[in-house]
Amino acid sequence: MARNTLKLVFKDEANNSRIISIANAKESYDDGEVKEKMDQMIQSKALLTKEGPIATKDKAYLEALTITPIGLE
């Protein structure tokens, strides 16, 4: 069984990295779609840090965790 987490990394106005993690993400994403959604998040100015709103995209990646059960019976 695998669990995917989509990680969206932004920079705030002080150039500090800020990460948004989306659990239970699907297995693949279109690069253009992710860029567009990240741009919309920046333009909304809804994501604030103590240094101000997020200002730029840094990177995005899909983190996969594989869970292999061990039979104990």
PDB file of N, CA, C, O and CB in Angstrom:
ATOM      1  N   MET A   1       0.849  -1.166   0.000  1.00  0.00           N
ATOM      2  CA  MET A   1       0.000   0.000   0.000  1.00  0.00           C
ATOM      3  C   MET A   1       0.901   1.236   0.000  1.00  0.00           C
ATOM      4  O   MET A   1       1.910   1.278   0.704  1.00  0.00           O
ATOM      5  CB  MET A   1      -0.969  -0.006   1.224  1.00  0.00           C
ATOM      6  N   ALA A   2       0.529   2.234  -0.790  1.00  0.00           N
ATOM      7  CA  ALA A   2       1.319   3.467  -0.857  1.00  0.00           C
ATOM      8  C   ALA A   2       0.459   4.660  -0.479  1.00  0.00           C
ATOM      9  O   ALA A   2      -0.734   4.701  -0.778  1.00  0.00           O
ATOM     10  CB  ALA A   2       1.914   3.664  -2.268  1.00  0.00           C
ATOM     11  N   ARG A   3       1.070   5.617   0.174  1.00  0.00           N
ATOM     12  CA  ARG A   3       0.417   6.880   0.506  1.00  0.00           C
ATOM     13  C   ARG A   3       1.216   7.996  -0.145  1.00  0.00           C
ATOM     14  O   ARG A   3       2.434   8.078   0.012  1.00  0.00           O
ATOM     15  CB  ARG A   3       0.308   7.086   2.058  1.00  0.00           C
ATOM     16  N   ASN A   4       0.522   8.848  -0.873  1.00  0.00           N
ATOM     17  CA  ASN A   4       1.177   9.951  -1.560  1.00  0.00           C
ATOM     18  C   ASN A   4       0.845  11.268  -0.881  1.00  0.00           C
ATOM     19  O   ASN A   4      -0.282  11.489  -0.437  1.00  0.00           O
ATOM     20  CB  ASN A   4       0.764   9.993  -3.034  1.00  0.00           C
ATOM     21  N   THR A   5       1.839  12.132  -0.807  1.00  0.00           N
ATOM     22  CA  THR A   5       1.657  13.483  -0.287  1.00  0.00           C
ATOM     23  C   THR A   5       2.235  14.450  -1.307  1.00  0.00           C
ATOM     24  O   THR A   5       3.398  14.342  -1.695  1.00  0.00           O
ATOM     25  CB  THR A   5       2.336  13.659   1.118  1.00  0.00           C
ATOM     26  N   LEU A   6       1.409  15.398  -1.735  1.00  0.00           N
ATOM     27  CA  LEU A   6       1.869  16.433  -2.645  1.00  0.00           C
ATOM     28  C   LEU A   6       2.442  17.568  -1.807  1.00  0.00           C
ATOM     29  O   LEU A   6       1.763  18.090  -0.923  1.00  0.00           O
ATOM     30  CB  LEU A   6       0.714  16.937  -3.573  1.00  0.00           C
ATOM     31  N   LYS A   7       3.683  17.951  -2.075  1.00  0.00           N
ATOM     32  CA  LYS A   7       4.357  19.027  -1.352  1.00  0.00           C
ATOM     33  C   LYS A   7       4.492  20.234  -2.275  1.00  0.00           C
ATOM     34  O   LYS A   7       5.091  20.138  -3.346  1.00  0.00           O
ATOM     35  CB  LYS A   7       5.754  18.567  -0.832  1.00  0.00           C
ATOM     36  N   LEU A   8       3.942  21.356  -1.864  1.00  0.00           N
ATOM     37  CA  LEU A   8       4.050  22.610  -2.606  1.00  0.00           C
ATOM     38  C   LEU A   8       4.929  23.546  -1.792  1.00  0.00           C
ATOM     39  O   LEU A   8       4.607  23.871  -0.649  1.00  0.00           O
ATOM     40  CB  LEU A   8       2.637  23.247  -2.884  1.00  0.00           C
ATOM     41  N   VAL A   9       6.028  23.974  -2.373  1.00  0.00           N
ATOM     42  CA  VAL A   9       6.994  24.806  -1.652  1.00  0.00           C
ATOM     43  C   VAL A   9       6.951  26.218  -2.230  1.00  0.00           C
ATOM     44  O   VAL A   9       7.110  26.425  -3.434  1.00  0.00           O
ATOM     45  CB  VAL A   9       8.440  24.208  -1.747  1.00  0.00           C
ATOM     46  N   PHE A  10       6.734  27.170  -1.347  1.00  0.00           N
ATOM     47  CA  PHE A  10       6.667  28.584  -1.709  1.00  0.00           C
ATOM     48  C   PHE A  10       7.751  29.343  -0.956  1.00  0.00           C
ATOM     49  O   PHE A  10       8.349  28.822  -0.015  1.00  0.00           O
ATOM     50  CB  PHE A  10       5.263  29.174  -1.399  1.00  0.00           C
ATOM     51  N   LYS A  11       7.995  30.570  -1.377  1.00  0.00           N
ATOM     52  CA  LYS A  11       8.860  31.501  -0.638  1.00  0.00           C
ATOM     53  C   LYS A  11       7.993  32.674  -0.201  1.00  0.00           C
ATOM     54  O   LYS A  11       7.137  33.136  -0.955  1.00  0.00           O
ATOM     55  CB  LYS A  11      10.089  31.990  -1.516  1.00  0.00           C
ATOM     56  N   ASP A  12       8.218  33.154   1.022  1.00  0.00           N
ATOM     57  CA  ASP A  12       7.497  34.337   1.467  1.00  0.00           C
ATOM     58  C   ASP A  12       8.305  35.581   1.107  1.00  0.00           C
ATOM     59  O   ASP A  12       9.344  35.482   0.455  1.00  0.00           O
ATOM     60  CB  ASP A  12       7.222  34.279   2.995  1.00  0.00           C
ATOM     61  N   GLU A  13       7.834  36.738   1.525  1.00  0.00           N
ATOM     62  CA  GLU A  13       8.492  37.986   1.143  1.00  0.00           C
ATOM     63  C   GLU A  13       9.903  38.120   1.716  1.00  0.00           C
ATOM     64  O   GLU A  13      10.700  38.908   1.207  1.00  0.00           O
ATOM     65  CB  GLU A  13       7.657  39.155   1.592  1.00  0.00           C
ATOM     66  N   ALA A  14      10.223  37.356   2.773  1.00  0.00           N
ATOM     67  CA  ALA A  14      11.564  37.362   3.355  1.00  0.00           C
ATOM     68  C   ALA A  14      12.421  36.227   2.788  1.00  0.00           C
ATOM     69  O   ALA A  14      13.507  35.952   3.299  1.00  0.00           O
ATOM     70  CB  ALA A  14      11.479  37.246   4.883  1.00  0.00           C
ATOM     71  N   ASN A  15      11.929  35.565   1.727  1.00  0.00           N
ATOM     72  CA  ASN A  15      12.634  34.471   1.053  1.00  0.00           C
ATOM     73  C   ASN A  15      12.754  33.210   1.905  1.00  0.00           C
ATOM     74  O   ASN A  15      13.647  32.393   1.675  1.00  0.00           O
ATOM     75  CB  ASN A  15      14.010  34.929   0.651  1.00  0.00           C
ATOM     76  N   ASN A  16      11.865  33.040   2.888  1.00  0.00           N
ATOM     77  CA  ASN A  16      11.822  31.824   3.692  1.00  0.00           C
ATOM     78  C   ASN A  16      10.930  30.801   2.997  1.00  0.00           C
ATOM     79  O   ASN A  16       9.897  31.156   2.429  1.00  0.00           O
ATOM     80  CB  ASN A  16      11.306  32.123   5.131  1.00  0.00           C
ATOM     81  N   SER A  17      11.329  29.537   3.042  1.00  0.00           N
ATOM     82  CA  SER A  17      10.524  28.472   2.441  1.00  0.00           C
ATOM     83  C   SER A  17       9.320  28.153   3.306  1.00  0.00           C
ATOM     84  O   SER A  17       9.408  28.104   4.533  1.00  0.00           O
ATOM     85  CB  SER A  17      11.368  27.212   2.230  1.00  0.00           C
ATOM     86  N   ARG A  18       8.193  27.937   2.641  1.00  0.00           N
ATOM     87  CA  ARG A  18       6.951  27.535   3.294  1.00  0.00           C
ATOM     88  C   ARG A  18       6.397  26.366   2.510  1.00  0.00           C
ATOM     89  O   ARG A  18       6.291  26.433   1.285  1.00  0.00           O
ATOM     90  CB  ARG A  18       5.916  28.717   3.372  1.00  0.00           C
ATOM     91  N   ILE A  19       6.041  25.286   3.206  1.00  0.00           N
ATOM     92  CA  ILE A  19       5.586  24.070   2.545  1.00  0.00           C
ATOM     93  C   ILE A  19       4.126  23.803   2.901  1.00  0.00           C
ATOM     94  O   ILE A  19       3.728  23.859   4.065  1.00  0.00           O
ATOM     95  CB  ILE A  19       6.472  22.866   2.940  1.00  0.00           C
ATOM     96  N   ILE A  20       3.345  23.513   1.872  1.00  0.00           N
ATOM     97  CA  ILE A  20       1.973  23.049   2.061  1.00  0.00           C
ATOM     98  C   ILE A  20       1.963  21.584   1.654  1.00  0.00           C
ATOM     99  O   ILE A  20       2.379  21.238   0.548  1.00  0.00           O
ATOM    100  CB  ILE A  20       0.927  23.903   1.218  1.00  0.00           C
ATOM    101  N   SER A  21       1.489  20.722   2.551  1.00  0.00           N
ATOM    102  CA  SER A  21       1.418  19.284   2.289  1.00  0.00           C
ATOM    103  C   SER A  21      -0.026  18.877   2.095  1.00  0.00           C
ATOM    104  O   SER A  21      -0.890  19.214   2.904  1.00  0.00           O
ATOM    105  CB  SER A  21       2.059  18.476   3.437  1.00  0.00           C
ATOM    106  N   ILE A  22      -0.283  18.154   1.025  1.00  0.00           N
ATOM    107  CA  ILE A  22      -1.629  17.668   0.724  1.00  0.00           C
ATOM    108  C   ILE A  22      -1.590  16.142   0.796  1.00  0.00           C
ATOM    109  O   ILE A  22      -1.037  15.477  -0.081  1.00  0.00           O
ATOM    110  CB  ILE A  22      -2.127  18.167  -0.694  1.00  0.00           C
ATOM    111  N   ALA A  23      -2.188  15.605   1.858  1.00  0.00           N
ATOM    112  CA  ALA A  23      -2.169  14.160   2.094  1.00  0.00           C
ATOM    113  C   ALA A  23      -3.117  13.443   1.148  1.00  0.00           C
ATOM    114  O   ALA A  23      -4.057  14.033   0.616  1.00  0.00           O
ATOM    115  CB  ALA A  23      -2.542  13.847   3.546  1.00  0.00           C
ATOM    116  N   ASN A  24      -2.853  12.165   0.950  1.00  0.00           N
ATOM    117  CA  ASN A  24      -3.688  11.295   0.119  1.00  0.00           C
ATOM    118  C   ASN A  24      -3.836  11.841  -1.298  1.00  0.00           C
ATOM    119  O   ASN A  24      -4.916  11.789  -1.885  1.00  0.00           O
ATOM    120  CB  ASN A  24      -5.067  11.124   0.755  1.00  0.00           C
ATOM    121  N   ALA A  25      -2.756  12.355  -1.830  1.00  0.00           N
ATOM    122  CA  ALA A  25      -2.750  12.913  -3.183  1.00  0.00           C
ATOM    123  C   ALA A  25      -2.817  11.793  -4.219  1.00  0.00           C
ATOM    124  O   ALA A  25      -2.453  10.650  -3.943  1.00  0.00           O
ATOM    125  CB  ALA A  25      -1.492  13.778  -3.409  1.00  0.00           C
ATOM    126  N   LYS A  26      -3.291  12.143  -5.416  1.00  0.00           N
ATOM    127  CA  LYS A  26      -3.309  11.144  -6.475  1.00  0.00           C
ATOM    128  C   LYS A  26      -1.873  10.850  -6.920  1.00  0.00           C
ATOM    129  O   LYS A  26      -0.941  11.546  -6.517  1.00  0.00           O
ATOM    130  CB  LYS A  26      -4.174  11.624  -7.675  1.00  0.00           C
ATOM    131  N   GLU A  27      -1.699   9.825  -7.746  1.00  0.00           N
ATOM    132  CA  GLU A  27      -0.365   9.341  -8.082  1.00  0.00           C
ATOM    133  C   GLU A  27       0.400  10.195  -9.078  1.00  0.00           C
ATOM    134  O   GLU A  27       1.626  10.100  -9.139  1.00  0.00           O
ATOM    135  CB  GLU A  27      -0.470   7.979  -8.615  1.00  0.00           C
ATOM    136  N   SER A  28      -0.272  11.017  -9.853  1.00  0.00           N
ATOM    137  CA  SER A  28       0.449  11.852 -10.809  1.00  0.00           C
ATOM    138  C   SER A  28      -0.309  13.153 -11.033  1.00  0.00           C
ATOM    139  O   SER A  28      -1.526  13.224 -10.860  1.00  0.00           O
ATOM    140  CB  SER A  28       0.652  11.106 -12.146  1.00  0.00           C
ATOM    141  N   TYR A  29       0.437  14.176 -11.420  1.00  0.00           N
ATOM    142  CA  TYR A  29      -0.129  15.497 -11.675  1.00  0.00           C
ATOM    143  C   TYR A  29       0.481  16.062 -12.947  1.00  0.00           C
ATOM    144  O   TYR A  29       1.623  15.753 -13.286  1.00  0.00           O
ATOM    145  CB  TYR A  29       0.114  16.452 -10.476  1.00  0.00           C
ATOM    146  N   ASP A  30      -0.273  16.880 -13.639  1.00  0.00           N
ATOM    147  CA  ASP A  30       0.213  17.607 -14.798  1.00  0.00           C
ATOM    148  C   ASP A  30       0.984  18.830 -14.291  1.00  0.00           C
ATOM    149  O   ASP A  30       0.464  19.591 -13.475  1.00  0.00           O
ATOM    150  CB  ASP A  30      -0.970  18.024 -15.750  1.00  0.00           C
ATOM    151  N   ASP A  31       2.207  19.022 -14.763  1.00  0.00           N
ATOM    152  CA  ASP A  31       3.036  20.144 -14.299  1.00  0.00           C
ATOM    153  C   ASP A  31       2.322  21.483 -14.450  1.00  0.00           C
ATOM    154  O   ASP A  31       2.346  22.313 -13.542  1.00  0.00           O
ATOM    155  CB  ASP A  31       4.353  20.178 -15.068  1.00  0.00           C
ATOM    156  N   GLY A  32       1.689  21.685 -15.598  1.00  0.00           N
ATOM    157  CA  GLY A  32       1.001  22.951 -15.852  1.00  0.00           C
ATOM    158  C   GLY A  32      -0.130  23.198 -14.875  1.00  0.00           C
ATOM    159  O   GLY A  32      -0.345  24.330 -14.440  1.00  0.00           O
ATOM    160  N   GLU A  33      -0.854  22.141 -14.528  1.00  0.00           N
ATOM    161  CA  GLU A  33      -1.959  22.261 -13.579  1.00  0.00           C
ATOM    162  C   GLU A  33      -1.443  22.680 -12.197  1.00  0.00           C
ATOM    163  O   GLU A  33      -2.033  23.547 -11.551  1.00  0.00           O
ATOM    164  CB  GLU A  33      -2.730  20.930 -13.481  1.00  0.00           C
ATOM    165  N   VAL A  34      -0.352  22.070 -11.750  1.00  0.00           N
ATOM    166  CA  VAL A  34       0.213  22.402 -10.444  1.00  0.00           C
ATOM    167  C   VAL A  34       0.713  23.854 -10.447  1.00  0.00           C
ATOM    168  O   VAL A  34       0.453  24.597  -9.500  1.00  0.00           O
ATOM    169  CB  VAL A  34       1.370  21.424 -10.082  1.00  0.00           C
ATOM    170  N   LYS A  35       1.417  24.255 -11.490  1.00  0.00           N
ATOM    171  CA  LYS A  35       1.905  25.639 -11.587  1.00  0.00           C
ATOM    172  C   LYS A  35       0.745  26.626 -11.532  1.00  0.00           C
ATOM    173  O   LYS A  35       0.810  27.633 -10.826  1.00  0.00           O
ATOM    174  CB  LYS A  35       2.709  25.841 -12.889  1.00  0.00           C
ATOM    175  N   GLU A  36      -0.317  26.333 -12.281  1.00  0.00           N
ATOM    176  CA  GLU A  36      -1.483  27.214 -12.314  1.00  0.00           C
ATOM    177  C   GLU A  36      -2.121  27.345 -10.930  1.00  0.00           C
ATOM    178  O   GLU A  36      -2.455  28.450 -10.501  1.00  0.00           O
ATOM    179  CB  GLU A  36      -2.514  26.692 -13.319  1.00  0.00           C
ATOM    180  N   LYS A  37      -2.288  26.227 -10.238  1.00  0.00           N
ATOM    181  CA  LYS A  37      -2.904  26.251  -8.908  1.00  0.00           C
ATOM    182  C   LYS A  37      -2.018  26.991  -7.907  1.00  0.00           C
ATOM    183  O   LYS A  37      -2.522  27.719  -7.051  1.00  0.00           O
ATOM    184  CB  LYS A  37      -3.174  24.820  -8.416  1.00  0.00           C
ATOM    185  N   MET A  38      -0.696  26.807  -8.013  1.00  0.00           N
ATOM    186  CA  MET A  38       0.208  27.524  -7.108  1.00  0.00           C
ATOM    187  C   MET A  38       0.144  29.026  -7.381  1.00  0.00           C
ATOM    188  O   MET A  38       0.161  29.829  -6.448  1.00  0.00           O
ATOM    189  CB  MET A  38       1.664  27.009  -7.264  1.00  0.00           C
ATOM    190  N   ASP A  39       0.071  29.406  -8.655  1.00  0.00           N
ATOM    191  CA  ASP A  39      -0.073  30.828  -9.002  1.00  0.00           C
ATOM    192  C   ASP A  39      -1.361  31.404  -8.423  1.00  0.00           C
ATOM    193  O   ASP A  39      -1.368  32.524  -7.910  1.00  0.00           O
ATOM    194  CB  ASP A  39      -0.055  31.015 -10.530  1.00  0.00           C
ATOM    195  N   GLN A  40      -2.449  30.640  -8.506  1.00  0.00           N
ATOM    196  CA  GLN A  40      -3.720  31.094  -7.951  1.00  0.00           C
ATOM    197  C   GLN A  40      -3.625  31.289  -6.440  1.00  0.00           C
ATOM    198  O   GLN A  40      -4.195  32.234  -5.895  1.00  0.00           O
ATOM    199  CB  GLN A  40      -4.829  30.098  -8.282  1.00  0.00           C
ATOM    200  N   MET A  41      -2.904  30.395  -5.767  1.00  0.00           N
ATOM    201  CA  MET A  41      -2.730  30.517  -4.318  1.00  0.00           C
ATOM    202  C   MET A  41      -1.960  31.784  -3.975  1.00  0.00           C
ATOM    203  O   MET A  41      -2.297  32.476  -3.014  1.00  0.00           O
ATOM    204  CB  MET A  41      -2.001  29.285  -3.754  1.00  0.00           C
ATOM    205  N   ILE A  42      -0.931  32.092  -4.754  1.00  0.00           N
ATOM    206  CA  ILE A  42      -0.146  33.307  -4.525  1.00  0.00           C
ATOM    207  C   ILE A  42      -1.002  34.543  -4.777  1.00  0.00           C
ATOM    208  O   ILE A  42      -1.008  35.471  -3.969  1.00  0.00           O
ATOM    209  CB  ILE A  42       1.104  33.329  -5.430  1.00  0.00           C
ATOM    210  N   GLN A  43      -1.717  34.557  -5.884  1.00  0.00           N
ATOM    211  CA  GLN A  43      -2.531  35.724  -6.257  1.00  0.00           C
ATOM    212  C   GLN A  43      -3.661  35.978  -5.271  1.00  0.00           C
ATOM    213  O   GLN A  43      -4.094  37.120  -5.114  1.00  0.00           O
ATOM    214  CB  GLN A  43      -3.109  35.534  -7.651  1.00  0.00           C
ATOM    215  N   SER A  44      -4.147  34.936  -4.604  1.00  0.00           N
ATOM    216  CA  SER A  44      -5.253  35.101  -3.656  1.00  0.00           C
ATOM    217  C   SER A  44      -4.818  35.836  -2.378  1.00  0.00           C
ATOM    218  O   SER A  44      -5.643  36.423  -1.678  1.00  0.00           O
ATOM    219  CB  SER A  44      -5.834  33.733  -3.293  1.00  0.00           C
ATOM    220  N   LYS A  45      -3.527  35.793  -2.090  1.00  0.00           N
ATOM    221  CA  LYS A  45      -2.967  36.389  -0.871  1.00  0.00           C
ATOM    222  C   LYS A  45      -3.633  35.845   0.399  1.00  0.00           C
ATOM    223  O   LYS A  45      -3.637  36.503   1.439  1.00  0.00           O
ATOM    224  CB  LYS A  45      -3.117  37.910  -0.919  1.00  0.00           C
ATOM    225  N   ALA A  46      -4.190  34.643   0.298  1.00  0.00           N
ATOM    226  CA  ALA A  46      -4.864  34.017   1.429  1.00  0.00           C
ATOM    227  C   ALA A  46      -3.895  33.286   2.358  1.00  0.00           C
ATOM    228  O   ALA A  46      -4.231  33.009   3.509  1.00  0.00           O
ATOM    229  CB  ALA A  46      -5.913  33.053   0.928  1.00  0.00           C
ATOM    230  N   LEU A  47      -2.697  32.974   1.864  1.00  0.00           N
ATOM    231  CA  LEU A  47      -1.721  32.247   2.669  1.00  0.00           C
ATOM    232  C   LEU A  47      -0.718  33.240   3.247  1.00  0.00           C
ATOM    233  O   LEU A  47       0.156  33.746   2.543  1.00  0.00           O
ATOM    234  CB  LEU A  47      -0.998  31.156   1.826  1.00  0.00           C
ATOM    235  N   LEU A  48      -0.862  33.504   4.536  1.00  0.00           N
ATOM    236  CA  LEU A  48      -0.019  34.497   5.198  1.00  0.00           C
ATOM    237  C   LEU A  48       0.980  33.839   6.132  1.00  0.00           C
ATOM    238  O   LEU A  48       0.682  32.825   6.764  1.00  0.00           O
ATOM    239  CB  LEU A  48      -0.875  35.490   5.972  1.00  0.00           C
ATOM    240  N   THR A  49       2.158  34.418   6.214  1.00  0.00           N
ATOM    241  CA  THR A  49       3.173  34.010   7.182  1.00  0.00           C
ATOM    242  C   THR A  49       3.449  35.223   8.068  1.00  0.00           C
ATOM    243  O   THR A  49       2.917  36.303   7.813  1.00  0.00           O
ATOM    244  CB  THR A  49       4.495  33.491   6.471  1.00  0.00           C
ATOM    245  N   LYS A  50       4.254  35.065   9.080  1.00  0.00           N
ATOM    246  CA  LYS A  50       4.582  36.227   9.918  1.00  0.00           C
ATOM    247  C   LYS A  50       5.398  37.259   9.144  1.00  0.00           C
ATOM    248  O   LYS A  50       5.532  38.405   9.574  1.00  0.00           O
ATOM    249  CB  LYS A  50       5.356  35.783  11.169  1.00  0.00           C
ATOM    250  N   GLU A  51       5.947  36.841   7.988  1.00  0.00           N
ATOM    251  CA  GLU A  51       6.713  37.739   7.117  1.00  0.00           C
ATOM    252  C   GLU A  51       5.863  38.315   5.986  1.00  0.00           C
ATOM    253  O   GLU A  51       6.378  39.013   5.114  1.00  0.00           O
ATOM    254  CB  GLU A  51       7.908  37.002   6.532  1.00  0.00           C
ATOM    255  N   GLY A  52       4.568  38.025   6.001  1.00  0.00           N
ATOM    256  CA  GLY A  52       3.685  38.495   4.948  1.00  0.00           C
ATOM    257  C   GLY A  52       3.180  37.346   4.111  1.00  0.00           C
ATOM    258  O   GLY A  52       3.420  36.186   4.445  1.00  0.00           O
ATOM    259  N   PRO A  53       2.480  37.647   3.020  1.00  0.00           N
ATOM    260  CA  PRO A  53       1.923  36.579   2.182  1.00  0.00           C
ATOM    261  C   PRO A  53       3.018  35.832   1.424  1.00  0.00           C
ATOM    262  O   PRO A  53       4.115  36.346   1.208  1.00  0.00           O
ATOM    263  CB  PRO A  53       0.908  37.157   1.192  1.00  0.00           C
ATOM    264  N   ILE A  54       2.680  34.585   1.021  1.00  0.00           N
ATOM    265  CA  ILE A  54       3.619  33.867   0.166  1.00  0.00           C
ATOM    266  C   ILE A  54       3.778  34.673  -1.116  1.00  0.00           C
ATOM    267  O   ILE A  54       2.819  35.270  -1.604  1.00  0.00           O
ATOM    268  CB  ILE A  54       3.128  32.401  -0.135  1.00  0.00           C
ATOM    269  N   ALA A  55       5.001  34.687  -1.662  1.00  0.00           N
ATOM    270  CA  ALA A  55       5.300  35.593  -2.770  1.00  0.00           C
ATOM    271  C   ALA A  55       5.645  34.877  -4.073  1.00  0.00           C
ATOM    272  O   ALA A  55       5.298  35.360  -5.150  1.00  0.00           O
ATOM    273  CB  ALA A  55       6.432  36.491  -2.389  1.00  0.00           C
ATOM    274  N   THR A  56       6.329  33.723  -3.989  1.00  0.00           N
ATOM    275  CA  THR A  56       6.771  33.034  -5.201  1.00  0.00           C
ATOM    276  C   THR A  56       6.692  31.527  -5.035  1.00  0.00           C
ATOM    277  O   THR A  56       6.676  31.008  -3.919  1.00  0.00           O
ATOM    278  CB  THR A  56       8.196  33.445  -5.558  1.00  0.00           C
ATOM    279  N   LYS A  57       6.642  30.823  -6.183  1.00  0.00           N
ATOM    280  CA  LYS A  57       6.737  29.358  -6.195  1.00  0.00           C
ATOM    281  C   LYS A  57       8.217  28.996  -6.098  1.00  0.00           C
ATOM    282  O   LYS A  57       9.073  29.675  -6.666  1.00  0.00           O
ATOM    283  CB  LYS A  57       6.076  28.737  -7.497  1.00  0.00           C
ATOM    284  N   ASP A  58       8.501  27.932  -5.382  1.00  0.00           N
ATOM    285  CA  ASP A  58       9.870  27.423  -5.335  1.00  0.00           C
ATOM    286  C   ASP A  58       9.939  26.079  -6.058  1.00  0.00           C
ATOM    287  O   ASP A  58      10.689  25.926  -7.021  1.00  0.00           O
ATOM    288  CB  ASP A  58      10.360  27.282  -3.867  1.00  0.00           C
ATOM    289  N   LYS A  59       9.158  25.112  -5.592  1.00  0.00           N
ATOM    290  CA  LYS A  59       9.135  23.789  -6.228  1.00  0.00           C
ATOM    291  C   LYS A  59       7.904  23.035  -5.752  1.00  0.00           C
ATOM    292  O   LYS A  59       7.221  23.452  -4.816  1.00  0.00           O
ATOM    293  CB  LYS A  59      10.433  22.982  -5.907  1.00  0.00           C
ATOM    294  N   ALA A  60       7.637  21.925  -6.412  1.00  0.00           N
ATOM    295  CA  ALA A  60       6.560  21.018  -6.019  1.00  0.00           C
ATOM    296  C   ALA A  60       7.046  19.600  -6.279  1.00  0.00           C
ATOM    297  O   ALA A  60       7.768  19.348  -7.243  1.00  0.00           O
ATOM    298  CB  ALA A  60       5.223  21.320  -6.801  1.00  0.00           C
ATOM    299  N   TYR A  61       6.646  18.681  -5.417  1.00  0.00           N
ATOM    300  CA  TYR A  61       7.034  17.292  -5.617  1.00  0.00           C
ATOM    301  C   TYR A  61       6.037  16.365  -4.945  1.00  0.00           C
ATOM    302  O   TYR A  61       5.311  16.756  -4.030  1.00  0.00           O
ATOM    303  CB  TYR A  61       8.446  17.040  -5.079  1.00  0.00           C
ATOM    304  N   LEU A  62       6.021  15.140  -5.417  1.00  0.00           N
ATOM    305  CA  LEU A  62       5.151  14.113  -4.882  1.00  0.00           C
ATOM    306  C   LEU A  62       6.001  13.182  -4.029  1.00  0.00           C
ATOM    307  O   LEU A  62       6.969  12.589  -4.504  1.00  0.00           O
ATOM    308  CB  LEU A  62       4.418  13.335  -6.019  1.00  0.00           C
ATOM    309  N   GLU A  63       5.626  13.067  -2.782  1.00  0.00           N
ATOM    310  CA  GLU A  63       6.339  12.205  -1.838  1.00  0.00           C
ATOM    311  C   GLU A  63       5.517  10.930  -1.664  1.00  0.00           C
ATOM    312  O   GLU A  63       4.334  10.996  -1.329  1.00  0.00           O
ATOM    313  CB  GLU A  63       6.574  12.930  -0.452  1.00  0.00           C
ATOM    314  N   ALA A  64       6.129   9.780  -1.888  1.00  0.00           N
ATOM    315  CA  ALA A  64       5.424   8.503  -1.784  1.00  0.00           C
ATOM    316  C   ALA A  64       5.976   7.698  -0.611  1.00  0.00           C
ATOM    317  O   ALA A  64       7.185   7.514  -0.472  1.00  0.00           O
ATOM    318  CB  ALA A  64       5.548   7.697  -3.101  1.00  0.00           C
ATOM    319  N   LEU A  65       5.073   7.233   0.211  1.00  0.00           N
ATOM    320  CA  LEU A  65       5.438   6.383   1.338  1.00  0.00           C
ATOM    321  C   LEU A  65       4.832   5.016   1.075  1.00  0.00           C
ATOM    322  O   LEU A  65       3.617   4.893   0.917  1.00  0.00           O
ATOM    323  CB  LEU A  65       4.945   6.981   2.711  1.00  0.00           C
ATOM    324  N   THR A  66       5.660   4.001   1.027  1.00  0.00           N
ATOM    325  CA  THR A  66       5.177   2.641   0.806  1.00  0.00           C
ATOM    326  C   THR A  66       5.100   1.924   2.143  1.00  0.00           C
ATOM    327  O   THR A  66       6.062   1.910   2.911  1.00  0.00           O
ATOM    328  CB  THR A  66       6.095   1.870  -0.185  1.00  0.00           C
ATOM    329  N   ILE A  67       3.952   1.334   2.409  1.00  0.00           N
ATOM    330  CA  ILE A  67       3.730   0.606   3.661  1.00  0.00           C
ATOM    331  C   ILE A  67       3.573  -0.860   3.314  1.00  0.00           C
ATOM    332  O   ILE A  67       2.704  -1.236   2.528  1.00  0.00           O
ATOM    333  CB  ILE A  67       2.471   1.144   4.436  1.00  0.00           C
ATOM    334  N   THR A  68       4.426  -1.688   3.911  1.00  0.00           N
ATOM    335  CA  THR A  68       4.375  -3.121   3.691  1.00  0.00           C
ATOM    336  C   THR A  68       4.015  -3.800   5.005  1.00  0.00           C
ATOM    337  O   THR A  68       4.819  -3.810   5.937  1.00  0.00           O
ATOM    338  CB  THR A  68       5.723  -3.652   3.136  1.00  0.00           C
ATOM    339  N   PRO A  69       2.811  -4.369   5.089  1.00  0.00           N
ATOM    340  CA  PRO A  69       2.412  -5.030   6.326  1.00  0.00           C
ATOM    341  C   PRO A  69       3.277  -6.285   6.587  1.00  0.00           C
ATOM    342  O   PRO A  69       3.720  -6.968   5.664  1.00  0.00           O
ATOM    343  CB  PRO A  69       0.915  -5.411   6.263  1.00  0.00           C
ATOM    344  N   ILE A  70       3.485  -6.541   7.839  1.00  0.00           N
ATOM    345  CA  ILE A  70       4.223  -7.732   8.257  1.00  0.00           C
ATOM    346  C   ILE A  70       3.233  -8.635   8.999  1.00  0.00           C
ATOM    347  O   ILE A  70       2.633  -8.223   9.991  1.00  0.00           O
ATOM    348  CB  ILE A  70       5.473  -7.361   9.169  1.00  0.00           C
ATOM    349  N   GLY A  71       3.071  -9.848   8.518  1.00  0.00           N
ATOM    350  CA  GLY A  71       2.128 -10.780   9.137  1.00  0.00           C
ATOM    351  C   GLY A  71       2.671 -11.275  10.478  1.00  0.00           C
ATOM    352  O   GLY A  71       3.783 -11.799  10.549  1.00  0.00           O
ATOM    353  N   LEU A  72       1.902 -11.109  11.508  1.00  0.00           N
ATOM    354  CA  LEU A  72       2.318 -11.542  12.833  1.00  0.00           C
ATOM    355  C   LEU A  72       1.481 -12.723  13.336  1.00  0.00           C
ATOM    356  O   LEU A  72       1.592 -13.128  14.493  1.00  0.00           O
ATOM    357  CB  LEU A  72       2.222 -10.382  13.810  1.00  0.00           C
ATOM    358  N   GLU A  73       0.662 -13.253  12.469  1.00  0.00           N
ATOM    359  CA  GLU A  73      -0.196 -14.369  12.883  1.00  0.00           C
ATOM    360  C   GLU A  73       0.414 -15.690  12.520  1.00  0.00           C
ATOM    361  O   GLU A  73      -0.172 -16.737  12.794  1.00  0.00           O
ATOM    362  CB  GLU A  73      -1.568 -14.255  12.257  1.00  0.00           C
TER     363      GLU A  73
END
